[in-house]
Amino acid sequence: MEQRSLRVVSTNKNFFTKLTNTISRLLIPTKVGINGLMISIKRNSLLKAFEAYQKETKDEVKKDNLSKKYEDAYTLYLEAIDKYIMDSIYKKVKNDTATEFEKNALSNYYEIIHLKQTEYLEYKYKKQQYLLQLDYQTLKTEENKILPRYERFYSVKIEQLYKGVLKHYSIQLADNLTYQDKKIIYDKIFDLLESYITDVLPIKLKLDDTNMYKNIISQYEKFDRFTVGKLDIIDTIEKRMILLGISRQLFTHSLPLVVAEQCYIKILKDLREILVTTTIANKREAAYKLLIELIEDYNIRLLSTKIYWDKPSDREEYKLFWNEYKRLQKDKESNIEEYEKQKQILFLRADLKKLEAAKRDYSKIIKFYKNKLVELGAMRELKDKCKTSEKIYSGFKRQEKKEIG
């Protein structure tokens, strides 16, 4: 009787578990419908509040009231999407009825939630980004009629959030961090810039009726070719160079010049490392070509706009460099080959001077630069041997050779 009783309890338990799971599966579509309806209602209220807030008015009190209504509508809208994730997507994943999109959505959601304990500010911005992007993707999939109106709100709000995260990363870089910690933040900055240019900039370009973004069209097209296929390390550096170039026009405040300069220096170091470590001639030549392009980009887009310098002597030295660069531009059309040669000499000499004054050991890349300058005819190679009337001396250093009469 005891064994039979246990079997009955076991059977009942399995029965009720199956019944509960079946009821949950039946209720989920209903919850999805209810949550979807609530999101739709909150979204419509948000768009009305946003459009009213966007209208110009000189009445400051009215503007403040419209701003408050917009912020309240925005908060309620995000809460509705958040509830949809917890009530619907979570249960679908738990009951193994979720699509691949829903599984990825929940996984990404929890990655962001984990930031709350350690990086609250980043969590605050990224959670809003995530909820907006989730609803936007849903609207695009459904081809909803409200999409054109929504895109105008979305392009404004999502840009504000990207700028907030970038500013947060910029502040973090000002702290006394280890090289590895800084490297993590650099990677986050580049990933965020890429995400913006891939997901947000196309919407901004589509809605732009003032040609505000006309100056970055060519750079955007250059970036676009790096969005397909597998990239090697040189491709990645070139892509990051383009991202920094675009950021100098889009994020001048949230990614300040001093931070952008650190990012340029980081990818310059990465490129120099490739030049001295690779044994493949084609790869080294591609890296060298990109180095010249990167130095030019760094000087034109960043240093030429720099106002505050740590040392006045650095500013004066840069002025000499800039004047020589502008002089070369005048001769560009008459002899392009000579121009390219002289440009390389100018860039290599300028970078060589910085490396020789640095505290770190850059002997390998310095040697590479000097060999290149010899190839370009801008430097002579002296043999480590000389002969006098009495004997032959060898192994002399460069500065010692000058003393031999």
C-alpha positions in Angstrom: 0.0 0.0 0.0 2.9 2.4 0.8 4.5 1.8 -2.6 1.2 2.2 -4.4 0.5 5.4 -2.5 3.9 6.8 -3.5 3.2 5.9 -7.1 -0.2 7.7 -7.0 1.5 10.9 -5.6 4.1 10.8 -8.3 1.5 10.4 -11.0 -0.5 13.3 -9.6 2.5 15.5 -9.5 3.4 14.7 -13.1 -0.2 15.3 -14.2 -0.4 18.7 -12.5 3.1 19.8 -13.9 1.9 19.0 -17.4 -1.4 20.7 -16.8 0.4 23.9 -15.5 2.8 23.9 -18.5 -0.1 23.5 -20.9 -2.0 26.4 -19.3 1.1 28.6 -19.4 1.5 27.9 -23.2 -2.2 28.8 -23.7 -1.9 32.0 -21.7 1.4 33.3 -23.2 -0.2 34.3 -26.6 -2.9 36.2 -24.6 -0.2 38.0 -22.6 1.7 38.7 -25.8 -1.5 40.3 -27.2 -2.2 42.3 -24.0 1.4 43.5 -23.8 1.6 44.3 -27.4 -1.6 46.3 -27.1 -0.2 48.2 -24.1 3.1 49.0 -26.0 1.1 50.2 -29.0 -1.0 52.6 -26.7 2.0 53.9 -24.9 3.9 54.3 -28.2 1.1 56.4 -29.7 1.0 58.6 -26.6 4.8 59.0 -26.7 4.8 60.1 -30.4 2.1 62.6 -29.8 4.0 64.0 -26.8 7.3 64.0 -28.7 5.8 65.8 -31.8 4.1 68.4 -29.5 7.4 69.0 -27.7 9.3 69.4 -31.0 7.1 72.2 -32.2 8.7 75.6 -31.7 7.2 77.8 -29.0 8.5 81.0 -27.2 6.4 80.3 -24.1 8.9 78.8 -21.6 6.2 77.5 -19.2 4.4 75.7 -22.1 7.7 74.3 -23.3 8.5 72.9 -19.8 5.0 71.3 -19.5 5.4 69.7 -22.9 8.8 68.5 -21.9 7.5 66.9 -18.7 4.6 65.2 -20.6 7.1 63.8 -23.2 9.4 62.5 -20.4 6.5 60.9 -18.6 5.2 59.3 -21.8 8.7 58.0 -22.6 9.0 56.4 -19.1 5.6 54.6 -19.4 6.5 53.4 -22.9 9.8 51.9 -21.7 8.1 50.2 -18.8 5.6 48.6 -21.2 8.4 47.1 -23.3 10.2 46.0 -20.2 7.1 44.2 -18.9 6.7 42.5 -22.3 10.1 41.0 -22.0 9.6 39.7 -18.5 5.9 38.5 -19.0 6.2 37.1 -22.5 9.7 36.5 -23.9 11.0 35.1 -20.6 8.1 32.6 -20.3 8.5 31.6 -24.0 12.2 30.9 -23.5 11.4 29.0 -20.2 8.8 26.9 -21.9 11.0 26.3 -25.0 8.5 28.0 -27.4 10.6 31.1 -28.2 12.0 31.9 -31.6 15.8 32.4 -32.1 15.2 36.2 -32.2 13.4 36.0 -28.8 16.1 33.9 -27.3 18.8 36.3 -28.4 16.7 39.2 -27.2 16.5 37.8 -23.7 20.2 36.9 -23.6 21.2 40.5 -24.5 18.7 41.8 -22.0 20.4 39.9 -19.1 23.9 41.0 -20.3 22.8 44.6 -19.8 21.1 43.9 -16.5 24.4 42.5 -15.1 25.9 46.0 -15.6 23.6 47.4 -13.0 25.8 46.4 -10.0 29.1 47.6 -11.4 28.4 50.3 -14.1 25.1 51.9 -13.2 25.4 54.8 -15.6 26.3 52.5 -18.6 23.4 50.2 -17.6 21.0 53.1 -17.5 21.8 54.2 -21.1 22.2 50.8 -22.6 19.0 49.5 -21.2 17.1 52.3 -22.8 19.0 51.7 -26.1 18.1 48.0 -25.9 14.4 48.6 -25.3 14.1 51.2 -28.1 16.0 49.0 -30.6 13.8 45.9 -29.7 10.6 47.8 -30.4 12.1 49.4 -33.5 13.0 46.0 -35.0 9.6 44.7 -34.2 7.9 47.6 -36.0 10.2 47.1 -39.0 9.3 43.4 -39.2 5.6 44.2 -39.1 6.0 47.0 -41.6 3.8 49.1 -39.2 2.3 52.3 -40.7 3.5 54.3 -37.7 7.1 53.5 -38.6 7.9 56.9 -40.4 6.7 58.9 -37.4 8.5 56.6 -35.0 11.8 56.9 -36.8 11.8 60.6 -36.3 11.5 60.1 -32.5 13.8 57.1 -32.5 16.7 58.9 -34.4 16.7 61.8 -31.9 16.4 59.7 -28.7 18.8 56.9 -29.7 21.5 59.5 -30.6 21.2 61.1 -27.2 21.7 57.7 -25.6 24.8 56.9 -27.7 26.2 60.3 -26.8 25.6 59.6 -23.2 27.5 56.3 -23.3 30.4 57.8 -25.2 30.7 60.6 -22.7 30.7 58.0 -19.9 33.5 56.1 -21.6 35.4 59.4 -22.1 35.2 60.2 -18.4 36.4 56.7 -17.5 39.5 57.1 -19.6 40.5 60.2 -17.5 40.8 57.9 -14.5 44.1 56.3 -13.5 43.6 53.0 -15.3 45.9 50.2 -16.2 46.8 49.7 -19.9 44.6 46.6 -20.1 41.6 48.4 -18.6 42.1 51.3 -21.0 42.3 48.8 -23.9 38.8 47.4 -22.9 37.4 51.0 -23.0 39.0 51.7 -26.4 37.3 48.6 -27.7 34.0 49.6 -26.2 34.3 53.1 -27.9 35.0 51.6 -31.3 32.2 49.0 -31.0 29.8 51.7 -30.0 30.8 54.0 -32.9 30.4 51.0 -35.3 27.0 50.2 -33.8 25.9 53.9 -34.3 27.1 54.1 -37.9 25.6 50.7 -38.8 22.2 51.0 -37.1 21.5 54.7 -36.6 23.3 56.8 -39.2 21.3 55.2 -42.1 18.1 56.5 -40.5 19.6 59.9 -39.9 20.7 60.1 -43.6 17.3 59.0 -44.8 15.5 61.7 -42.7 18.1 64.4 -43.4 16.4 67.2 -45.5 19.0 69.9 -44.8 22.2 68.1 -46.1 23.6 68.2 -42.6 25.4 64.9 -43.2 26.7 65.6 -46.7 30.3 65.9 -45.5 30.4 62.3 -44.2 28.7 60.5 -47.1 32.0 59.5 -48.7 33.4 58.3 -45.4 30.2 56.3 -44.7 30.6 54.7 -48.1 34.2 53.7 -47.3 33.1 52.3 -44.0 30.3 50.3 -45.7 32.8 48.0 -47.4 34.0 46.8 -44.1 30.5 45.5 -43.0 30.7 42.3 -45.1 33.2 39.5 -45.1 35.9 38.5 -42.6 38.3 41.3 -41.6 42.0 40.8 -40.8 43.8 43.0 -38.3 44.8 45.6 -40.9 41.2 45.9 -42.1 40.0 46.3 -38.5 42.5 49.2 -38.0 41.4 50.9 -41.2 37.8 50.5 -40.2 38.6 52.1 -36.8 40.4 55.0 -38.5 37.3 55.7 -40.6 35.1 55.5 -37.4 37.3 58.1 -35.7 37.1 60.3 -38.8 33.3 60.2 -38.8 33.2 60.7 -35.0 35.1 64.0 -35.3 32.0 65.4 -37.1 29.3 63.6 -35.2 30.5 63.4 -31.6 32.8 66.4 -31.0 31.4 66.9 -27.4 30.6 63.4 -26.2 33.9 62.1 -27.6 36.2 65.1 -26.8 39.4 65.8 -28.8 41.7 64.5 -26.0 39.9 61.1 -26.0 39.8 60.9 -29.8 43.6 61.6 -29.7 44.1 58.7 -27.3 42.1 56.5 -29.7 44.3 57.6 -32.7 47.5 56.9 -30.7 46.1 53.4 -29.8 45.6 52.4 -33.4 48.9 53.9 -34.4 50.6 51.7 -31.8 48.7 48.7 -33.1 49.8 49.4 -36.7 53.4 49.9 -35.7 53.3 46.6 -33.9 52.2 44.9 -37.1 55.0 46.5 -39.1 57.7 45.1 -36.8 56.2 41.7 -36.1 54.9 40.5 -39.5 57.1 38.4 -41.7 54.8 38.6 -44.7 56.0 41.2 -47.2 52.5 42.0 -48.7 51.0 42.4 -45.2 53.9 44.7 -44.2 53.5 46.8 -47.3 49.7 47.1 -46.7 50.4 48.1 -43.1 52.9 50.7 -44.2 50.5 52.2 -46.7 47.8 52.4 -44.1 50.3 54.0 -41.6 50.9 56.9 -43.9 47.1 57.3 -44.4 46.5 57.1 -40.6 49.2 59.7 -39.8 47.7 62.1 -42.4 44.2 61.5 -41.0 45.4 62.0 -37.4 47.1 65.3 -38.4 44.3 66.7 -40.5 41.2 65.7 -38.5 42.6 66.1 -35.0 45.9 67.9 -34.5 45.1 70.7 -37.0 42.0 71.5 -34.8 43.8 71.2 -31.5 43.7 74.5 -29.5 45.2 73.5 -26.1 48.7 72.0 -26.1 50.5 70.7 -23.0 53.7 72.2 -24.1 54.1 75.4 -26.2 57.1 73.9 -27.9 54.9 71.0 -29.2 52.6 73.6 -30.7 55.4 75.5 -32.4 56.8 72.2 -33.8 53.5 71.2 -35.2 53.1 74.6 -36.9 56.4 73.9 -38.8 55.0 70.5 -39.8 51.7 71.9 -40.9 53.3 74.7 -43.0 55.5 72.1 -44.7 52.4 69.9 -45.3 50.5 72.8 -46.9 53.5 73.6 -49.1 53.5 70.1 -50.4 49.8 70.4 -51.3 50.6 73.2 -53.7 53.0 70.9 -55.7 50.6 67.9 -55.6 49.0 68.3 -59.0 52.3 69.1 -60.9 54.1 65.9 -59.8 52.0 63.3 -57.9 54.9 60.8 -57.5 57.2 63.3 -56.0 54.4 64.6 -53.8 53.8 61.1 -52.4 57.5 60.6 -51.8 58.0 63.9 -50.0 54.8 63.3 -47.9 56.1 60.0 -46.7 59.4 61.6 -45.7 57.6 64.4 -43.8 55.3 62.0 -41.9 58.1 59.5 -41.1 60.4 62.2 -39.8 57.7 63.7 -37.6 56.7 60.3 -36.2 60.4 59.3 -35.8 61.0 62.4 -33.7 58.2 61.6 -31.3 59.3 57.9 -30.9 62.9 58.9 -30.2 61.7 61.2 -27.5 59.4 58.6 -25.9 60.2 56.8 -22.7 59.2 53.4 -24.1 61.5 51.2 -26.2 60.6 51.8 -29.9 63.9 50.7 -31.3 62.3 48.2 -33.7 59.9 50.6 -35.4 62.6 53.3 -35.3 64.9 51.0 -37.3 62.0 50.3 -39.7 61.4 54.1 -40.2 65.1 54.8 -40.8 65.3 52.0 -43.4 62.3 53.5 -45.2 63.9 56.9 -45.1 67.1 55.4 -46.7 64.9 53.8 -49.4 63.3 57.2 -50.0 66.7 58.9 -50.3 66.1 61.1 -47.2 68.8 59.4 -45.1 72.2 57.9 -45.8 73.2 54.5 -44.4 76.7 54.6 -43.0 78.6 51.3 -42.7 79.8 50.2 -39.3 83.4 50.2 -40.5 86.0 52.9 -41.4 89.6 52.8 -42.5 92.4 55.2 -41.5 96.1 55.3 -42.5 96.9 53.2 -39.4 94.1 50.6 -38.9 90.5 49.6 -39.6 87.8 50.4 -37.0 84.4 48.6 -37.0 81.2 48.5 -34.9 81.1 52.3 -34.5 77.8 54.0 -33.6 76.4 56.8 -35.8 77.4 59.7 -33.5 80.9 58.3 -33.1 81.4 58.2 -36.9 81.1 62.0 -37.0 84.2 62.4 -34.8 86.5 60.5 -37.1 88.6 62.8 -39.1 
